[in-house]
Amino acid sequence: MNELQNTKASIKRSNQAHYEHLAKKSKTNSSKLLPRRIQRLLKWKEKQNKVKKNNANHKMCTNKNDLNKYPVFTEFMKTHIKSYDANNCLLNEHEDDIVALDCEMVGTGIKGCVSTLARCSIVNYKGDVIYDKYVKPSNPVTDYRTKWSGIREKDLAGAPCFNQVQTEVKDVLNGSIIVGHSLHHDFAVLKLRHSQHRIRDTAEYELLKEFTNMGQSSCTPSLRCLARCLLGRDIQGGEHCSVADARAALDVYKLVENHWEEEVKNQEKEKDEENNVSYMDDKFWPSEIFL
């Protein structure tokens, strides 16, 4: 009987020590004791908090009267930007090949959830319009999205069909360096592809994220923010204009043009060197075999 009581007491003590160990561990690393679903939720909340901080930095661009707060006046940017005035930028050696593209979309399908091309605008390096046409969607428009797109029913009356505009745009863009903001959306509605090394997307360039205090964030600065921060220009205050947006993206690109093109050249040079490597070269073989 005494042996049984002693055994129960020892089990009780061992369980109590185990619980104390768990409690102590939970104080130091409580998240590891939680179910995986809760752990993922906590990680997601932590990520959202970081996004909110980035958005808070992003919102600093909305104050029109306090330009001294904009990153364009920081010393960091002065070392990278060649000019604050986009109209006085140094000329690119391939300026004739550079165009800026922007599209406006309307909604088709149920509740207008399918984005469809309604207007396409292209400007050259000087900002002159070389193409600007409305497009009549193949399917009935269920949401004109006028608040953002600026498109109305009367604008699409008598507009050319999608196939015609697609062919014309393809001819204009052929062989060009294309500047724009979030260009994957534009190419998606145009149903076109373009060589990646000839795309200059201002939404993806890391240096522009640095200028707007977005850093290495997964968030992308809006074109409105870039125009406000870097150009001191108000765009997209109400209805959008694809010509104005294309010019804004082009002017933002011009500010970092030299730095951006230098990076592209270096990347292409590295790829060429990698492609030209031959493992039959003597340097890849041990010197003993040549004796």
Sequence and secondary structure as in RCSB ss.txt:
>XXXX:A:sequence
MNELQNTKASIKRSNQAHYEHLAKKSKTNSSKLLPRRIQRLLKWKEKQNKVKKNNANHKMCTNKNDLNKYPVFTE
FMKTHIKSYDANNCLLNEHEDDIVALDCEMVGTGIKGCVSTLARCSIVNYKGDVIYDKYVKPSNPVTDYRTKWSG
IREKDLAGAPCFNQVQTEVKDVLNGSIIVGHSLHHDFAVLKLRHSQHRIRDTAEYELLKEFTNMGQSSCTPSLRC
LARCLLGRDIQGGEHCSVADARAALDVYKLVENHWEEEVKNQEKEKDEENNVSYMDDKFWPSEIFL
>XXXX:A:secstr
 HHHHHHHHHHHHHHHHHHHHHHHHHHHHGGGGS HHHHHHHHHHHHHHHHHHHHHHHGGGG TT GGGSGGGSH
HHHTT S S GGG    TTGGGEEEEEEEEEEESGGG EEEEEEEEEEETTS EEEEEE B SS EEE  HHHH 
  HHHHTT  BHHHHHHHHHHHHTT EEEESSHHHHHHHHT    GGGEEETTT HHHHHHTT TT SS   HHH
HIIIII     SSS  HHHHHHHHHHHHHHTHHHHHHHHHHHHHHHHHHHT  TTSGGGS GGGG 
